[in-house]
Amino acid sequence: MSLVFSLKHSIFVRIYAGLLLVCLCVALFAQLLMDTINQERMQSYRENMATGAFYLVSEGLAHQETETQREYWLSDASSLFGSTFRIVPIEKIDFSASELRRFEKGQTVVRYMTQPTYADVYHRLPDSSKVLTVRISQVSEQQVRAMAVFLLDDLSYYITLPEKRARLAELEEKFSYPLSLSAIDTLNLDDDQLARLRRDEVVILLEDSNNSQGNSSIKIVIPSEINDMAILMGPVPLFNWFPLNLIISMVLISMFLISLGVYALIFPLERKLQLIQVGVNEVSDGNLDIQVQVIGQDEIARLSATFNAMTSHIKRLIESQRELTRAVSHELRTPVARIRFAVDMLADTEDEDSRFMQRDYIDEDIEALNGLIDEILTYAKLEEGSPKLDLESVNLKELIEQIVRETNALGKDIKVVGNPPNSKVTAVADRRYLHRVIQNLAGNALRYAEGTIVISAWVKKGNAFVSVEDDGQGIPEADREKVFIPFARLDDSRTRASGGYGLGLSIVSRIAFWFNGSMSVDESPELGGARFIMTWPIKPLTQTIAADQITQEKSERSFEE
């Protein structure tokens, strides 16, 4: 398995990368949300700050009796403010519905532009279809002092102290900060500030916040015509881009979103583990037919594939053990019975020739028992997955020619023909087990062939093939799968009289399995008898692989496909 594939489908990498992606997305979302909220807060702050000042300007205009007086007053106000005030009909400007609603509430509309930076401020004049507007490029101290002058001008129409206080209370509803008349000695002014106040100058005080909210503010002290009294505007809070409540809200929202993202990452894995746990519980209860269906390409999905392969392997081992036990008990009875019969004959006969004959029978049966035990041990070893395959590059031409020579050397009246590939064709396999496969197939063919056996090998599309075919009566299609079952021997043309124990083809099938290949049987197109074909991949999974490891790799490849 390649490193790229391992990293791509690693649970750790997926969760770690997913968590980074979630955190990044949440951070971007939190930044966007905070910018959006702050833009709305800033817009509201601008409009609230402007409403009071422009209300004072509109009230100053309302106090002028003639149009000429209004023009002069507005010109003086523009000079004092540092920007030109204009009065335009409301229908000449395309106001939105929300802006018109603000006008109906007596509030100011601010349109802020970033390129270039300026703000157009609009305030609807009372009982009029016109709006007062001014363009402000930058808020300065001049505008603050002008607002103080506008306030003094408005209060000049109210003579007594109670009237002035009542007017300030009325104006305070238009402002977003307090307005009051206070004694000068209660304002904690220094000597320089007191001197400026006596010269009828506006004093601006900056107050840095020491509380947890972290808001700074300014106070505007305006001299009044009442002795020892001054008008106090403020504290006017400065805009705070990062208030504590907003930061706490962003942190809580981010934690909530991150927890949702982590849950979305973990839930599929948790669900897959639950499915595997269900499968494990079923196996512990003895149900080996359970198959865990986990969709995906991560370690848990591969674990489920391995679990399914393991349960199938265990089930097959148990079934094979049962079949082997029944078959062995049956196959052992015949030679043991013959040996017991021969021993009894030895005891009952006095004839020396008869004794030698019975001894030869016993030797043959003992040899048969040894052969049977060897076959059983070989099959059991392959079945339990213990052999190690020493993979090497095998020259198929040399191997086919060797087996043809060995088969012909048996002296059977059967023609053995080799059909090997050219000498450069190789395939990766365990030579000893591959030799055993072809040798078993050739020995099986010798028992049923009538005159000819053909042994072939070739390589095509990444797979290697070996085949052994004979000119016997063949195997019926309905019985072709049975020949690979241990101790299975058919009762037609391949009769029990032909010998063998029914383990040869089972061993061949198991070797093919550990080669990560397959065995098949069909009809020989040339000879008309049976043709056995073994197929396996020519590329090795590793140089030396245990058979159980091949099972794991096979399940992984099936999972990847």
C-alpha positions as CSV (number, residue, x, y, z in Angstrom):
1,M,0.0,0.0,0.0
2,S,1.5,3.3,-1.1
3,L,2.4,6.1,1.4
4,V,0.1,8.5,-0.5
5,F,-2.9,6.1,-0.1
6,S,-2.1,5.5,3.6
7,L,-1.9,9.3,4.3
8,K,-5.0,10.0,2.2
9,H,-7.2,7.5,4.1
10,S,-5.5,7.8,7.5
11,I,-8.0,8.5,10.3
12,F,-5.5,10.7,12.1
13,V,-4.8,12.7,9.0
14,R,-8.5,13.0,8.1
15,I,-9.5,14.1,11.7
16,Y,-6.5,16.4,12.0
17,A,-6.9,18.0,8.6
18,G,-10.7,18.2,9.1
19,L,-10.2,19.9,12.5
20,L,-7.8,22.4,10.9
21,L,-10.3,23.0,8.2
22,V,-13.1,23.4,10.7
23,C,-11.1,25.8,12.8
24,L,-10.1,27.8,9.7
25,C,-13.7,28.0,8.5
26,V,-14.9,29.0,11.9
27,A,-12.2,31.6,12.2
28,L,-13.1,33.1,8.8
29,F,-16.8,33.0,9.7
30,A,-16.2,34.6,13.1
31,Q,-14.1,37.3,11.4
32,L,-16.8,37.9,8.8
33,L,-19.5,37.9,11.4
34,M,-17.6,40.3,13.6
35,D,-16.9,42.7,10.7
36,T,-20.5,42.6,9.7
37,I,-21.7,43.2,13.3
38,N,-19.1,46.0,13.8
39,Q,-20.2,47.6,10.5
40,E,-23.8,47.7,11.7
41,R,-22.7,48.9,15.1
42,M,-20.5,51.6,13.6
43,Q,-23.4,52.7,11.3
44,S,-25.7,52.9,14.2
45,Y,-23.1,54.8,16.2
46,R,-22.6,57.4,13.5
47,E,-26.3,58.0,13.1
48,N,-26.9,58.2,16.8
49,M,-24.0,60.7,17.2
50,A,-25.3,62.8,14.3
51,T,-28.9,62.9,15.2
52,G,-28.5,65.3,18.2
53,A,-26.2,67.7,16.4
54,F,-28.4,67.9,13.2
55,Y,-31.5,68.3,15.3
56,L,-29.8,71.4,16.9
57,V,-29.1,72.8,13.4
58,S,-32.7,72.1,12.2
59,E,-34.0,73.9,15.4
60,G,-31.7,76.8,14.7
61,L,-33.1,77.1,11.2
62,A,-36.6,76.9,12.6
63,H,-35.9,79.9,14.9
64,Q,-35.1,82.1,11.8
65,E,-38.2,84.0,10.7
66,T,-37.4,84.8,7.1
67,E,-35.7,82.9,4.2
68,T,-32.9,85.4,4.1
69,Q,-32.2,84.9,7.8
70,R,-32.2,81.2,7.2
71,E,-29.6,81.5,4.5
72,Y,-27.4,83.8,6.6
73,W,-27.7,81.5,9.6
74,L,-26.9,78.4,7.5
75,S,-23.9,80.1,6.0
76,D,-22.5,81.0,9.4
77,A,-23.2,77.4,10.6
78,S,-21.3,76.0,7.6
79,S,-18.3,78.3,8.3
80,L,-18.4,77.3,12.0
81,F,-18.8,73.5,11.2
82,G,-16.1,73.4,8.5
83,S,-18.5,71.9,5.9
84,T,-21.3,73.3,3.8
85,F,-24.8,72.7,4.9
86,R,-27.4,72.4,2.1
87,I,-31.1,72.1,2.0
88,V,-32.5,69.9,-0.8
89,P,-35.9,68.4,-1.6
90,I,-36.3,64.9,-0.2
91,E,-37.5,63.5,-3.6
92,K,-34.2,64.4,-5.3
93,I,-32.4,61.8,-3.3
94,D,-33.1,58.1,-3.6
95,F,-33.7,57.1,0.0
96,S,-34.4,53.4,1.0
97,A,-37.4,52.4,3.0
98,S,-35.4,51.9,6.1
99,E,-33.9,55.4,5.7
100,L,-37.4,56.9,5.3
101,R,-38.5,55.2,8.5
102,R,-35.6,56.8,10.3
103,F,-36.8,60.2,9.0
104,E,-40.2,59.4,10.3
105,K,-38.8,58.8,13.8
106,G,-36.9,62.1,13.7
107,Q,-33.5,60.3,13.3
108,T,-30.5,61.2,11.0
109,V,-29.4,59.1,8.0
110,V,-25.6,58.6,7.4
111,R,-24.2,57.2,4.2
112,Y,-20.6,56.3,4.7
113,M,-18.3,55.8,1.7
114,T,-14.9,54.2,1.9
115,Q,-13.4,55.1,-1.5
116,P,-12.8,58.1,-1.1
117,T,-13.6,58.3,2.5
118,Y,-16.5,60.6,3.4
119,A,-20.0,60.5,4.9
120,D,-23.1,62.2,3.6
121,V,-25.4,63.1,6.5
122,Y,-29.1,63.8,6.0
123,H,-31.7,65.2,8.5
124,R,-35.3,65.9,7.6
125,L,-36.4,69.3,8.5
126,P,-39.6,69.3,10.7
127,D,-42.9,69.9,8.9
128,S,-41.1,70.0,5.6
129,S,-40.4,67.8,2.5
130,K,-36.8,68.9,2.5
131,V,-33.7,67.5,4.1
132,L,-30.6,69.2,5.6
133,T,-27.4,67.6,4.3
134,V,-23.7,68.0,4.6
135,R,-20.7,66.0,3.5
136,I,-18.1,65.3,6.2
137,S,-14.7,64.0,5.2
138,Q,-13.3,63.7,8.7
139,V,-14.6,64.3,12.3
140,S,-12.6,67.0,13.9
141,E,-12.5,69.1,17.1
142,Q,-13.9,72.0,15.0
143,Q,-17.1,70.1,14.5
144,V,-17.3,69.3,18.3
145,R,-16.9,73.0,19.1
146,A,-19.5,73.9,16.5
147,M,-22.0,71.5,18.1
148,A,-21.3,73.3,21.4
149,V,-22.1,76.6,19.8
150,F,-25.3,75.2,18.3
151,L,-26.4,74.0,21.7
152,L,-25.7,77.5,23.3
153,D,-27.6,79.1,20.5
154,D,-30.6,76.8,21.1
155,L,-30.5,77.5,24.9
156,S,-30.3,81.2,24.3
157,Y,-34.0,81.2,23.6
158,Y,-34.7,79.9,27.1
159,I,-34.1,82.6,29.8
160,T,-34.3,81.1,33.3
161,L,-32.4,78.2,34.7
162,P,-35.4,75.9,35.0
163,E,-36.2,76.6,31.4
164,K,-32.7,75.7,30.4
165,R,-32.7,72.5,32.4
166,A,-36.1,71.6,30.9
167,R,-34.8,72.2,27.4
168,L,-31.7,70.1,28.1
169,A,-33.9,67.3,29.3
170,E,-35.9,67.6,26.1
171,L,-32.8,67.7,23.9
172,E,-31.3,64.7,25.7
173,E,-33.9,62.5,24.0
174,K,-32.3,63.3,20.7
175,F,-28.8,62.7,21.9
176,S,-27.2,59.3,22.7
177,Y,-25.4,60.8,25.8
178,P,-26.4,63.0,28.8
179,L,-26.8,66.8,28.7
180,S,-26.8,68.7,32.0
181,L,-26.1,72.0,33.7
182,S,-23.4,71.5,36.4
183,A,-21.5,73.7,38.8
184,I,-18.0,74.3,37.6
185,D,-16.4,73.3,40.9
186,T,-17.9,69.8,40.6
187,L,-16.2,69.1,37.2
188,N,-12.6,68.5,38.6
189,L,-11.0,70.8,36.1
190,D,-7.4,71.9,36.3
191,D,-6.3,75.5,36.3
192,D,-5.6,75.6,32.6
193,Q,-9.0,74.2,31.8
194,L,-10.7,76.6,34.2
195,A,-8.9,79.5,32.6
196,R,-10.0,78.4,29.1
197,L,-13.6,78.1,30.4
198,R,-13.5,81.7,31.8
199,R,-12.4,82.8,28.3
200,D,-15.6,81.2,27.0
201,E,-13.7,78.4,25.3
202,V,-15.1,74.9,24.9
203,V,-13.1,72.4,27.0
204,I,-12.9,68.8,25.8
205,L,-12.0,66.1,28.4
206,L,-10.8,62.6,27.5
207,E,-11.4,59.9,29.9
208,D,-9.7,56.5,29.6
209,S,-11.7,53.7,31.0
210,N,-10.5,51.6,33.9
211,N,-13.5,49.2,34.0
212,S,-13.9,45.8,32.5
213,Q,-15.8,47.1,29.5
214,G,-12.7,49.0,28.3
215,N,-14.7,52.0,26.8
216,S,-13.1,55.4,26.6
217,S,-15.2,58.5,26.4
218,I,-15.0,62.3,26.1
219,K,-16.8,65.1,28.0
220,I,-17.5,68.5,26.5
221,V,-17.7,71.4,28.9
222,I,-19.4,74.4,27.5
223,P,-19.4,77.8,29.2
224,S,-22.8,79.3,29.9
225,E,-24.1,82.8,30.7
226,I,-25.0,81.6,34.2
227,N,-22.2,82.3,36.7
228,D,-20.3,79.3,38.0
229,M,-22.4,77.0,35.8
230,A,-21.4,75.1,32.7
231,I,-23.1,72.8,30.2
232,L,-21.8,69.3,30.3
233,M,-22.2,67.1,27.3
234,G,-21.3,63.5,27.9
235,P,-19.7,61.3,28.7
236,V,-19.7,60.6,25.0
237,P,-18.6,57.0,24.5
238,L,-15.9,56.4,21.8
239,F,-16.6,53.5,19.5
240,N,-15.2,50.3,20.8
241,W,-14.4,47.8,18.0
242,F,-13.9,44.9,20.5
243,P,-16.4,45.1,23.4
244,L,-16.2,42.3,25.9
245,N,-19.8,41.1,25.2
246,L,-19.1,40.8,21.5
247,I,-15.8,38.9,22.1
248,I,-17.6,36.5,24.5
249,S,-20.3,36.0,22.0
250,M,-17.8,35.3,19.2
251,V,-15.9,32.8,21.4
252,L,-19.1,31.0,22.3
253,I,-20.4,30.9,18.7
254,S,-16.9,29.7,17.5
255,M,-16.8,27.0,20.2
256,F,-20.3,25.8,19.3
257,L,-19.4,25.7,15.6
258,I,-16.2,23.9,16.2
259,S,-18.0,21.3,18.4
260,L,-20.5,20.8,15.6
261,G,-17.6,20.3,13.1
262,V,-15.8,17.9,15.5
263,Y,-19.0,16.0,15.9
264,A,-19.5,15.8,12.2
265,L,-15.9,14.4,11.9
266,I,-16.3,11.9,14.7
267,F,-19.9,10.7,14.2
268,P,-19.1,8.6,11.0
269,L,-16.2,7.0,12.7
270,E,-18.3,6.3,15.8
271,R,-21.0,4.8,13.6
272,K,-18.5,2.5,11.8
273,L,-17.1,1.4,15.2
274,Q,-20.6,0.6,16.4
275,L,-21.2,-1.5,13.3
276,I,-17.9,-3.4,13.9
277,Q,-18.9,-3.9,17.6
278,V,-22.2,-5.4,16.5
279,G,-20.3,-7.8,14.2
280,V,-17.9,-8.7,17.1
281,N,-20.9,-9.4,19.4
282,E,-22.5,-11.6,16.7
283,V,-19.3,-13.6,16.3
284,S,-18.9,-14.0,20.0
285,D,-22.5,-15.4,20.0
286,G,-21.4,-18.0,17.4
287,N,-22.8,-16.3,14.3
288,L,-20.0,-16.6,11.7
289,D,-22.2,-15.6,8.8
290,I,-22.2,-12.0,9.9
291,Q,-20.8,-9.5,7.4
292,V,-20.0,-5.9,8.6
293,Q,-20.8,-3.4,5.8
294,V,-18.8,-0.3,6.4
295,I,-18.6,2.1,3.5
296,G,-15.5,4.2,3.1
297,Q,-11.8,4.1,2.5
298,D,-10.2,4.6,5.9
299,E,-8.6,2.3,8.4
300,I,-12.0,1.4,10.0
301,A,-13.4,0.4,6.6
302,R,-10.3,-1.7,6.0
303,L,-10.7,-3.1,9.5
304,S,-14.2,-4.2,8.6
305,A,-13.0,-5.8,5.4
306,T,-10.4,-7.7,7.3
307,F,-13.0,-8.6,10.0
308,N,-15.2,-10.0,7.2
309,A,-12.3,-12.0,5.7
310,M,-11.4,-13.2,9.2
311,T,-14.9,-14.5,10.0
312,S,-15.1,-16.1,6.6
313,H,-11.7,-17.7,7.2
314,I,-12.7,-18.9,10.6
315,K,-16.0,-20.3,9.3
316,R,-14.1,-22.1,6.5
317,L,-11.5,-23.5,9.0
318,I,-14.3,-24.9,11.2
319,E,-16.1,-26.4,8.3
320,S,-12.9,-27.8,6.9
321,Q,-12.0,-29.2,10.2
322,R,-15.3,-31.0,10.4
323,E,-15.0,-32.3,6.9
324,L,-11.4,-33.3,7.5
325,T,-12.3,-35.1,10.7
326,R,-15.1,-37.0,9.1
327,A,-13.1,-37.8,6.0
328,V,-9.9,-38.8,7.8
329,S,-11.9,-41.2,10.1
330,H,-13.4,-42.7,7.0
331,E,-10.2,-42.9,4.9
332,L,-8.2,-44.4,7.8
333,R,-10.6,-47.3,8.3
334,T,-9.9,-49.0,5.0
335,P,-6.0,-49.4,5.3
336,V,-6.3,-50.1,9.1
337,A,-8.9,-52.8,8.4
338,R,-6.6,-54.3,5.7
339,I,-3.6,-54.3,8.1
340,R,-5.7,-56.0,10.8
341,F,-6.8,-58.6,8.3
342,A,-3.3,-59.2,7.1
343,V,-2.0,-59.5,10.7
344,D,-4.8,-62.1,11.3
345,M,-3.7,-64.0,8.2
346,L,-0.1,-64.0,9.3
347,A,-1.2,-65.6,12.6
348,D,-3.3,-68.2,10.9
349,T,-1.0,-69.3,8.0
350,E,2.1,-71.5,8.1
351,D,3.0,-71.0,4.4
352,E,6.1,-68.9,4.1
353,D,5.1,-67.5,0.7
354,S,1.7,-66.4,2.1
355,R,3.5,-64.7,5.0
356,F,5.7,-62.8,2.7
357,M,2.7,-61.8,0.6
358,Q,0.7,-60.6,3.7
359,R,3.8,-58.7,4.8
360,D,4.0,-56.9,1.4
361,Y,0.3,-56.1,1.8
362,I,0.9,-54.6,5.2
363,D,3.9,-52.6,3.8
364,E,1.6,-51.3,1.0
365,D,-1.1,-50.3,3.5
366,I,1.5,-48.6,5.8
367,E,2.9,-46.7,2.8
368,A,-0.7,-45.7,1.9
369,L,-1.2,-44.5,5.5
370,N,2.0,-42.5,5.3
371,G,0.9,-41.0,2.0
372,L,-2.5,-40.2,3.5
373,I,-1.0,-38.6,6.6
374,D,1.4,-36.5,4.5
375,E,-1.5,-35.3,2.3
376,I,-3.6,-34.5,5.4
377,L,-0.7,-32.6,7.1
378,T,0.0,-30.6,3.9
379,Y,-3.6,-29.7,3.4
380,A,-4.0,-28.8,7.1
381,K,-0.9,-26.6,7.0
382,L,-2.2,-24.8,3.9
383,E,-5.6,-24.5,5.3
384,E,-4.6,-22.9,8.6
385,G,-2.5,-20.3,6.9
386,S,0.9,-21.1,8.4
387,P,3.2,-21.6,5.4
388,K,5.6,-18.9,4.3
389,L,5.9,-18.3,0.6
390,D,9.5,-17.6,-0.5
391,L,8.6,-15.7,-3.6
392,E,11.1,-15.6,-6.5
393,S,11.1,-15.0,-10.2
394,V,10.3,-18.5,-11.7
395,N,11.2,-19.3,-15.3
396,L,8.0,-21.0,-16.5
397,K,9.6,-22.7,-19.5
398,E,12.2,-24.5,-17.3
399,L,9.6,-25.5,-14.8
400,I,7.2,-26.9,-17.4
401,E,10.0,-28.9,-19.1
402,Q,11.1,-30.3,-15.7
403,I,7.6,-31.5,-14.8
404,V,7.2,-33.0,-18.3
405,R,10.5,-35.0,-17.8
406,E,9.4,-36.1,-14.3
407,T,6.0,-37.2,-15.5
408,N,7.3,-39.2,-18.4
409,A,9.9,-40.8,-16.1
410,L,7.0,-42.5,-14.3
411,G,6.7,-44.9,-17.3
412,K,3.0,-44.6,-17.8
413,D,1.6,-45.4,-21.3
414,I,0.5,-41.8,-21.6
415,K,2.1,-39.1,-23.9
416,V,3.0,-36.0,-21.8
417,V,3.4,-32.9,-24.0
418,G,4.8,-29.6,-22.8
419,N,3.6,-26.2,-24.2
420,P,5.8,-23.7,-22.4
421,P,6.3,-20.0,-23.2
422,N,9.6,-18.6,-24.4
423,S,12.6,-18.7,-22.1
424,K,12.2,-15.0,-21.1
425,V,8.8,-15.4,-19.6
426,T,8.9,-15.4,-15.8
427,A,6.4,-15.1,-13.0
428,V,6.9,-14.4,-9.3
429,A,5.9,-17.4,-7.1
430,D,7.1,-19.9,-4.6
431,R,8.8,-22.4,-6.9
432,R,8.4,-25.3,-4.5
433,Y,4.6,-24.8,-4.2
434,L,4.1,-24.0,-7.8
435,H,6.0,-27.2,-8.7
436,R,3.6,-29.1,-6.3
437,V,0.6,-27.6,-8.0
438,I,1.6,-28.6,-11.6
439,Q,2.8,-32.0,-10.4
440,N,-0.5,-32.7,-8.6
441,L,-2.5,-31.7,-11.6
442,A,-0.3,-33.8,-13.9
443,G,-0.6,-36.8,-11.5
444,N,-4.3,-36.4,-11.5
445,A,-4.4,-36.2,-15.3
446,L,-2.4,-39.4,-15.5
447,R,-5.1,-41.4,-13.8
448,Y,-7.8,-40.3,-16.1
449,A,-6.1,-39.6,-19.5
450,E,-6.6,-42.1,-22.3
451,G,-3.4,-41.2,-24.2
452,T,-2.3,-37.6,-24.0
453,I,-1.6,-34.9,-21.4
454,V,-0.7,-31.3,-22.3
455,I,1.0,-29.0,-19.7
456,S,1.0,-25.3,-20.6
457,A,2.0,-22.0,-19.1
458,W,1.6,-18.3,-20.3
459,V,1.4,-14.7,-19.0
460,K,-1.2,-12.2,-20.0
461,K,-2.3,-8.8,-18.6
462,G,-0.3,-9.1,-15.4
463,N,-1.5,-12.6,-14.6
464,A,0.3,-15.9,-14.9
465,F,-1.4,-19.1,-16.0
466,V,-0.6,-22.8,-15.9
467,S,-2.9,-25.5,-17.2
468,V,-3.0,-29.3,-17.4
469,E,-5.5,-30.9,-19.8
470,D,-6.1,-34.5,-20.7
471,D,-8.1,-36.5,-23.3
472,G,-10.2,-38.4,-20.8
473,Q,-13.9,-38.3,-20.4
474,G,-13.8,-34.9,-18.5
475,I,-15.8,-33.7,-15.6
476,P,-19.5,-32.8,-15.8
477,E,-20.2,-29.1,-15.4
478,A,-22.4,-29.7,-12.3
479,D,-19.5,-31.5,-10.6
480,R,-16.6,-29.2,-11.4
481,E,-16.7,-27.3,-8.1
482,K,-16.9,-30.5,-6.1
483,V,-13.5,-31.8,-7.2
484,F,-11.8,-29.1,-5.0
485,I,-13.6,-30.3,-1.8
486,P,-11.3,-32.5,0.5
487,F,-11.8,-36.2,0.0
488,A,-14.3,-35.6,-2.8
489,R,-14.1,-38.2,-5.6
490,L,-16.6,-38.5,-8.3
491,D,-18.4,-41.7,-9.1
492,D,-18.5,-41.5,-12.9
493,S,-15.4,-41.8,-15.2
494,R,-13.1,-40.5,-12.4
495,T,-13.9,-43.5,-10.2
496,R,-12.5,-44.5,-6.8
497,A,-10.7,-47.3,-8.6
498,S,-8.3,-44.8,-10.0
499,G,-6.8,-44.3,-6.5
500,G,-5.9,-41.3,-4.5
501,Y,-7.4,-39.8,-1.4
502,G,-9.3,-36.8,-2.9
503,L,-6.9,-34.3,-1.3
504,G,-4.6,-33.5,-4.3
505,L,-7.0,-30.9,-5.9
506,S,-7.9,-29.5,-2.5
507,I,-4.2,-28.8,-1.8
508,V,-3.8,-27.3,-5.3
509,S,-6.8,-25.0,-4.6
510,R,-5.3,-23.9,-1.2
511,I,-1.9,-23.1,-2.8
512,A,-3.7,-21.1,-5.5
513,F,-5.5,-19.2,-2.7
514,W,-2.2,-18.4,-0.9
515,F,-0.8,-17.3,-4.2
516,N,-3.7,-14.8,-4.2
517,G,-4.9,-16.6,-7.3
518,S,-7.6,-19.1,-8.2
519,M,-8.3,-22.6,-9.6
520,S,-10.8,-23.4,-12.3
521,V,-11.7,-26.5,-14.3
522,D,-13.5,-26.7,-17.7
523,E,-13.4,-28.8,-20.9
524,S,-10.2,-29.0,-22.9
525,P,-10.9,-27.4,-26.3
526,E,-8.2,-29.5,-28.0
527,L,-8.3,-32.9,-26.2
528,G,-11.9,-32.9,-25.1
529,G,-11.1,-34.0,-21.5
530,A,-10.7,-32.0,-18.3
531,R,-8.6,-28.8,-18.2
532,F,-7.4,-27.4,-14.9
533,I,-6.1,-23.8,-14.9
534,M,-4.4,-21.9,-12.1
535,T,-4.2,-18.1,-12.3
536,W,-2.2,-15.8,-10.1
537,P,-0.7,-12.2,-10.3
538,I,2.9,-12.1,-11.6
539,K,3.9,-9.2,-9.3
540,P,4.7,-10.1,-5.7
541,L,3.1,-8.4,-2.7
542,T,6.4,-8.7,-0.8
543,Q,9.6,-10.8,-1.0
544,T,8.6,-13.2,1.8
545,I,5.0,-13.1,2.9
546,A,3.2,-15.3,5.4
547,A,0.0,-16.8,4.1
548,D,-2.1,-14.9,6.7
549,Q,-0.6,-11.7,5.5
550,I,-1.8,-12.5,2.0
551,T,-5.3,-12.8,3.3
552,Q,-5.0,-9.3,4.8
553,E,-3.6,-7.9,1.6
554,K,-6.3,-9.6,-0.5
555,S,-9.1,-8.0,1.7
556,E,-7.5,-4.6,1.3
557,R,-7.2,-4.9,-2.4
558,S,-10.8,-6.0,-2.7
559,F,-11.8,-3.1,-0.5
560,E,-9.8,-0.6,-2.6
561,E,-11.4,-1.8,-5.8
